[in-house]
Amino acid sequence: MISKSICSHVALLLVLVAAIPASAAGTISNALSARSAGRGGTNLAFGDNGVILMDNTAGMQSLLGYGSNDDTYLDVGGVGLFTDMNYQDADNSKTHAYDNPAGLGHLMIGRRINDDIVFGFGAFAPAGFASDYDLQGPPATLPGEHHYFSFGALVRILPGLSLRLTDRLTVGGTFGLAASHLEIEGPYYLNSMPLRGTPTMLDLQSTGSALSWSCGMQYAVSDQTTIGVRYQSQNEFTSNGKANVAIAGLGDSDYDVNVGLAWARSVGIGMMHQVDARQRVAIDFIWEDWSDAYDNASLTFTNPSNPVFEAVAGPSIDEVFPLLWEDSLVVSAGYERDFGSNQTVRLGYRYQDNPVPPSTASTYLQTTLEHHFSAGYGFKHSGWEIDTAYQFAFAPNVYTATSVYPGGDFSDAILKTQTHMVFLSAMRRF
């Protein structure tokens, strides 16, 4: 049985992990564990870290399954994200975003029920976006310097089961809760009729929850080669919050706001091959359905506090914010080599299609990374397995000739994005 002390520490860590803000490319991070990050994010055919509960639950059998002498598994980790982003248009020379480091994190605990069933529970902060600029607004409608800020985060709280069906086949699934938080502050031009093109200053915050589930399997083709397949559901949020809208000549008004936004579903397949007793190679392919999830976001503003706004715009404003994202293919490749029984070195590369079309690129969603290079190192100490990794990611400059958004903001503009990520994970069986 797990002691009360362990349970209390796990509960505290779950709260801390769920509170960590997240920021990543294409909004979904394809590496959260230091162990998987070091090998390029490959994880679908592995079973050597707690993030497998989210990536492919079937892999938990390798943590505590058949023949294991341990009953419980603990994995906790964090990621530091450091961004290098800049923006340039006709009204702004090359301007750097504020470098506000953000974090990702995870906590997973697994328990062997019997030789063929492993239960896991975890909290994961795998995705988000963030940016922070001071920029000149369009001189004709919003002259002067304004603060352009955005933040979005996704947290998944997931229980899951892994079942061993045969000596070679395991299956698994999760069914839990996802929570999403969104903040936008800065110039915003209404996109929907009859108020399309109206310049406003927007300050919005909203939070919501949704069901999240996944299923997966792993099959050992041979003693050296394993294939993993995973499906992750789309998380459809209707979040509620508050917004303040300011319009020149009318003043400002507080609103209740309802935001409809989805985080993409994905399908992945991966393969891990044991080259020899010390070396492993792996490759993963993941398709992300952004064309459905991020076609547009809906915002409904109700209950204006300023009667002037209600007289001019009515009791509510229904707004559709076009995103027009495209589906993304993520290809990850990794290599790892053991040096003795206590040290492992990893290398990896990941290519991720940029899902953001130039016509909707903006500082509010500057998530255009494509190329990710990583290296990692793991060792054992006092019963713990400690892993570290570093990842550098960049993308070609994104040029927007004419933005789909009214008002002239983000047209004739160039976005540049780079990130540095530092990973640390600690795992223990007992």
Buried (B, 14 or more C-beta within 10 A) or exposed (E): EEEEEBEEBBEEBBEEBBEBBBBBBBBBBBBBBBBBBBBBBBBBBBBBBBBBBBBBBBBBBBBBBBEBEEBBBBBBBBBEBEBEBBBBBEBBEEBEBEEBEBBBBBBBBBBBEEEBBBBBBBBBBBBBBBBBBBBBBBEEBBEEEBBBBBBBBBBBBBBBBBBBEEEEBBBBBBBBBBBBBBBBBBBBBBBBEEBEEBBBBBBBBBBBBBEBBBBBBBBBEEEEEBBBBBBBBBBBBBBEBEBBBBBEEBEBBBBBBBBBBBBBBBEBBBBBBBEEEEEBBBBBBBBBBBBEBBBBBBBBBEEBEBEBBBEBBEEBBBBBBBBBBBBBEBBBBBBBBBEEEEEBBBBBBBEBBBBBBBBBBBBBBBBBBBBBBBBBBBBBEEEEBBBBBBBEBBBEEBEBEEBBBBBBBBBBBBBBBBBBBBBBBBBBBE
